[in-house]
Amino acid sequence: MTSREQAHFNLRASSYETEIGQDYPQALKWSLIEKYSRLGNTVVDVGGANGRHAVDLAQLGCDVTCVDLSPSMLLQMCQREEFLAIPETKRPRPVVSKAQQLPIQSNSVDMSYCFATLLLMPDQEKAISELVRIVKPGGYIILDIARPWNLGWIYWRRYYKKLGFSGIFPLSFQRTNTLFKNMKCHLVEKVATGFLSQLLFLPLIESRTKLRGVIHAARQSPDLDGRITSKIPLLANREYIVLRKDSRL
């Protein structure tokens, strides 16, 4: 990310959401983190912002490092009541860094994860390689990948370009499958979402209808969007992917 993009997140830091959320995509992220982490694990949250997941994970007894490009986001994390309530030696460690060059030793952590960050990077494959590099053989990597065959990206590409970002960078199934194989990782789990969500970007649909509430009903896991997208993952907006690093390295 550029300094302009960093400035954008610095400005957003004071109002950035801290709750994990109950809608399906947000709940899915947390459920994957919980599923593949264990008490005492060392975990790196890349693009962790104000510690939305990192603080909760530290409360569960993991040793967490929260990496973000925005110093203001990390400062917000360190000022949160939930953060300060954790014993000092157990709090998430804030680290200002680019995802493409993590200041963390190779093969040193049990799990790394990154959400809603990679899609903003033209060179996200380098960031994914860093997420893999720092994890021990046998450890887990959780990430979300934007997929190209979804009309929602027309809206989001325009949105982020107006903010000064380079755009949105979806990756194809073939490209990521080759990437994961070359990195000696195997797929453990994947969940596709967002096929129905693209309908919300059609003119007047969200403002004049109740479609959002139908496809993203609260406390449904998966919601209607998730159930439909699972049947046609090629047209997903995003896939949430769990990899395991080959233990025979």
TORGULO-756354 format. One record per residue (C-alpha): residue in three letters; x, y, z. Coordinates in pm, whole numbers, plus 50000, padded with zeros to 5 digits. Layout:
<nodes>
("ALA",(X,Y,Z))
...
</nodes>
This chain:
<nodes>
("MET",(50000,50000,50000))
("THR",(50107,50358,49938))
("SER",(50147,50639,50189))
("ARG",(49815,50777,50063))
("GLU",(49641,50453,50149))
("GLN",(49812,50450,50488))
("ALA",(49683,50804,50550))
("HIS",(49331,50689,50464))
("PHE",(49334,50420,50733))
("ASN",(49497,50654,50983))
("LEU",(49201,50890,50937))
("ARG",(48951,50607,50975))
("ALA",(49109,50467,51290))
("SER",(48898,50651,51548))
("SER",(48568,50536,51393))
("TYR",(48669,50188,51276))
("GLU",(48444,49906,51393))
("THR",(48573,49697,51685))
("GLU",(48289,49444,51711))
("ILE",(48333,49120,51520))
("GLY",(47972,49137,51401))
("GLN",(47690,48887,51365))
("ASP",(47639,48888,50989))
("TYR",(47759,48571,50820))
("PRO",(48083,48691,50653))
("GLN",(48205,48853,50978))
("ALA",(48100,48558,51192))
("LEU",(48267,48323,50944))
("LYS",(48604,48494,50987))
("TRP",(48591,48454,51363))
("SER",(48466,48095,51345))
("LEU",(48765,47997,51128))
("ILE",(49007,48166,51368))
("GLU",(48852,47983,51664))
("LYS",(48843,47651,51480))
("TYR",(49211,47642,51389))
("SER",(49371,47810,51691))
("ARG",(49454,47646,52022))
("LEU",(49524,47776,52371))
("GLY",(49882,47902,52384))
("ASN",(49929,47921,52007))
("THR",(50143,48198,51861))
("VAL",(49932,48381,51604))
("VAL",(49993,48672,51366))
("ASP",(49700,48887,51253))
("VAL",(49808,49066,50932))
("GLY",(49607,49376,50847))
("GLY",(49467,49356,51199))
("ALA",(49367,49725,51216))
("ASN",(49240,49810,51566))
("GLY",(49257,49452,51689))
("ARG",(48901,49349,51607))
("HIS",(49008,48983,51607))
("ALA",(49347,49007,51778))
("VAL",(49213,49131,52111))
("ASP",(48945,48861,52129))
("LEU",(49199,48595,52037))
("ALA",(49438,48715,52309))
("GLN",(49151,48692,52556))
("LEU",(49121,48323,52462))
("GLY",(49483,48263,52564))
("CYS",(49677,48293,52238))
("ASP",(50004,48484,52199))
("VAL",(49904,48737,51932))
("THR",(50096,48983,51716))
("CYS",(49879,49239,51536))
("VAL",(50042,49377,51219))
("ASP",(49906,49677,51033))
("LEU",(50036,49948,50803))
("SER",(49848,50215,50999))
("PRO",(50007,50333,51327))
("SER",(49681,50505,51419))
("MET",(49486,50181,51391))
("LEU",(49730,50005,51622))
("LEU",(49719,50296,51866))
("GLN",(49341,50261,51877))
("MET",(49384,49892,51961))
("CYS",(49616,49976,52249))
("GLN",(49366,50225,52389))
("ARG",(49065,49992,52384))
("GLU",(48921,49895,52721))
("GLU",(48924,49529,52622))
("PHE",(49294,49549,52538))
("LEU",(49382,49720,52866))
("ALA",(49182,49461,53062))
("ILE",(49416,49185,52943))
("PRO",(49724,49128,53165))
("GLU",(50008,49332,53018))
("THR",(50224,49034,52918))
("LYS",(49928,48871,52739))
("ARG",(49817,49168,52527))
("PRO",(49852,49160,52147))
("ARG",(50180,49311,52030))
("PRO",(50134,49595,51778))
("VAL",(50371,49592,51480))
("VAL",(50368,49856,51204))
("SER",(50462,49682,50881))
("LYS",(50365,49607,50524))
("ALA",(50214,49265,50470))
("GLN",(50463,49203,50190))
("GLN",(50763,49220,50423))
("LEU",(50678,49095,50772))
("PRO",(50945,49148,51039))
("ILE",(50883,48800,51180))
("GLN",(51112,48499,51177))
("SER",(51042,48218,50932))
("ASN",(50873,47902,51066))
("SER",(50810,48065,51403))
("VAL",(50432,48087,51458))
("ASP",(50144,47841,51475))
("MET",(49899,48038,51265))
("SER",(49870,48351,51052))
("TYR",(49559,48507,50907))
("CYS",(49462,48805,50694))
("PHE",(49114,48935,50610))
("ALA",(48985,49217,50386))
("THR",(49340,49328,50306))
("LEU",(49496,49119,50029))
("LEU",(49246,49230,49765))
("LEU",(49385,49586,49782))
("MET",(49736,49473,49684))
("PRO",(49857,49439,49324))
("ASP",(50138,49225,49469))
("GLN",(49923,49023,49709))
("GLU",(50100,48702,49610))
("LYS",(50407,48836,49793))
("ALA",(50194,48901,50100))
("ILE",(50050,48550,50085))
("SER",(50402,48409,50062))
("GLU",(50492,48603,50377))
("LEU",(50189,48465,50561))
("VAL",(50311,48117,50470))
("ARG",(50680,48185,50541))
("ILE",(50632,48279,50906))
("VAL",(50419,47973,50992))
("LYS",(50575,47654,51124))
("PRO",(50544,47337,50915))
("GLY",(50207,47189,51004))
("GLY",(50064,47529,51096))
("TYR",(49764,47707,50948))
("ILE",(49718,48008,50720))
("ILE",(49370,48164,50688))
("LEU",(49296,48427,50426))
("ASP",(49029,48561,50197))
("ILE",(49075,48583,49822))
("ALA",(48870,48805,49592))
("ARG",(48743,48611,49291))
("PRO",(48713,48779,48948))
("TRP",(48375,48664,48811))
("ASN",(48151,48887,49022))
("LEU",(47993,49219,48922))
("GLY",(48038,49359,49270))
("TRP",(48401,49437,49189))
("ILE",(48294,49704,48939))
("TYR",(48150,49902,49229))
("TRP",(48438,49838,49468))
("ARG",(48705,49913,49210))
("ARG",(48549,50254,49149))
("TYR",(48505,50312,49522))
("TYR",(48868,50248,49611))
("LYS",(49007,50436,49312))
("LYS",(48816,50745,49426))
("LEU",(48994,50711,49760))
("GLY",(49332,50702,49587))
("PHE",(49393,50328,49602))
("SER",(49524,50132,49306))
("GLY",(49198,49939,49284))
("ILE",(49081,49585,49360))
("PHE",(49277,49277,49255))
("PRO",(49084,48950,49237))
("LEU",(49273,48626,49172))
("SER",(49156,48328,48969))
("PHE",(49119,47976,49108))
("GLN",(49399,47852,48881))
("ARG",(49636,48125,48993))
("THR",(49585,48065,49364))
("ASN",(49589,47686,49334))
("THR",(49926,47706,49159))
("LEU",(50050,47956,49417))
("PHE",(49951,47737,49713))
("LYS",(50108,47430,49554))
("ASN",(50435,47615,49491))
("MET",(50435,47730,49853))
("LYS",(50396,47367,49964))
("CYS",(50061,47423,50130))
("HIS",(49752,47208,50100))
("LEU",(49393,47318,50117))
("VAL",(49209,47229,50436))
("GLU",(48885,47423,50394))
("LYS",(48729,47688,50172))
("VAL",(48402,47879,50196))
("ALA",(48262,48089,49911))
("THR",(48044,48396,49970))
("GLY",(47901,48693,49783))
("PHE",(47718,48567,49475))
("LEU",(47385,48724,49578))
("SER",(47552,49030,49730))
("GLN",(47634,49163,49384))
("LEU",(47262,49222,49329))
("LEU",(47271,49494,49595))
("PHE",(47482,49712,49365))
("LEU",(47212,49731,49098))
("PRO",(47035,50072,49087))
("LEU",(46777,50123,49365))
("ILE",(46788,49761,49481))
("GLU",(46932,49827,49825))
("SER",(46755,50159,49886))
("ARG",(46410,50049,49762))
("THR",(46393,49681,49860))
("LYS",(46452,49457,50160))
("LEU",(46684,49228,49967))
("ARG",(46982,49279,50199))
("GLY",(46782,49150,50494))
("VAL",(46675,48846,50294))
("ILE",(47016,48738,50170))
("HIS",(47208,48844,50482))
("ALA",(46965,48762,50760))
("ALA",(47124,48813,51102))
("ARG",(47249,48512,51296))
("GLN",(47222,48273,51001))
("SER",(47532,48063,50939))
("PRO",(47545,48026,50650))
("ASP",(47296,48287,50534))
("LEU",(47107,48261,50205))
("ASP",(47397,48420,50018))
("GLY",(47638,48167,50164))
("ARG",(47413,47872,50082))
("ILE",(47362,47979,49719))
("THR",(47726,48076,49664))
("SER",(47845,47737,49790))
("LYS",(47668,47581,49491))
("ILE",(47829,47815,49234))
("PRO",(48166,47915,49386))
("LEU",(48302,48024,49048))
("LEU",(48079,48333,49078))
("ALA",(48172,48411,49438))
("ASN",(48276,48757,49545))
("ARG",(48522,48610,49789))
("GLU",(48654,48277,49914))
("TYR",(48771,48221,50269))
("ILE",(49055,47971,50255))
("VAL",(49236,47765,50518))
("LEU",(49576,47625,50423))
("ARG",(49807,47397,50613))
("LYS",(50180,47426,50559))
("ASP",(50339,47097,50461))
("SER",(50483,46936,50773))
("ARG",(50743,46746,50568))
("LEU",(50944,47056,50477))
</nodes>
